[in-house]
Amino acid sequence: MSESSIDGHLNLEGSTVVFHGAPGDCAEFALEYRAIFPQGQPFLLFDEGYNRSIELRPETTGEDIVSALQDTTAT
């Protein structure tokens, strides 16, 4: 990836992919992974604390993801 390495795994139920890395790289990975599934299949991306989320749609961009999941309360 351009900013970091991404580390991740599939959960035991096979319904969740957990991954860690730089926000831009994670957004790029999520969009590439989303492309594997049918467009009608809901696909949600959450931050680490499950406090913020975004549904990945065909028109979603990496910038959309980073903005939606960005912690705006940090100082």
N, C-alpha and C positions, 0 to 999 in steps of 0.2 A: 504494500500500500504506500501511498505517497508520504504520509505523515507518521506512520507507526506500523507495528505488526498487530494483527487482530488475533485474539485468542478466544476460543469459544467451544461450546458443546451443545448437543441435543439433550433435552431433559428426558427422564425415564419414560414418560408417557408418549414421547415423540411428537408433542404438539408445540414445543417452544424451543427456539434456538437462542442460547445465551451467548453474547459475545462482548468483548471489551477491547477498546482501542481509542485512538483519537476520534473526536466527533465526526469530522469530515470523512474519515476512512470508514467508520461504522455506517454512516449514511450511504456511502457508495456501495458497501457490501450489502446492506439491506435492500437497496434498489435492485442490485444484481440478483439477489436471492428471490426477491418478489417476482421477478420475471419468469421464474420456473413454474409458478402456479397459475391456474386459470384466472382470468380477470374477475370473474364473479365470486371468487373465493375471498372472503374478508381477510385482511392481512394487517395486523396492528403491530406497532413498534412502541415499546415503553422505555422510559429511563430506568436506571438501576433501582431506584426506590419505588417504582410503579406510581409515581406522583404525576407524571405527564405522559401523554401518549399521542400518537398520530396514526391515522389509517393511511396506509400506502396505496395510492391510486395510480393509474397510468400517468397522470399529469404531475404527480409529486416529484419534487426535485430534492437534491441533496441539501440545498439551502433551506427548503421547507422543513426538512427533518431536523437539522441543526437548530433552527429557530424555535421549533415546537418543543424540543426537548431541552433547550438551554435553561440553566438555572439562573433566573433573573433575580433571585434573592441574595446571591453571593455578593460579598463586598470585597 
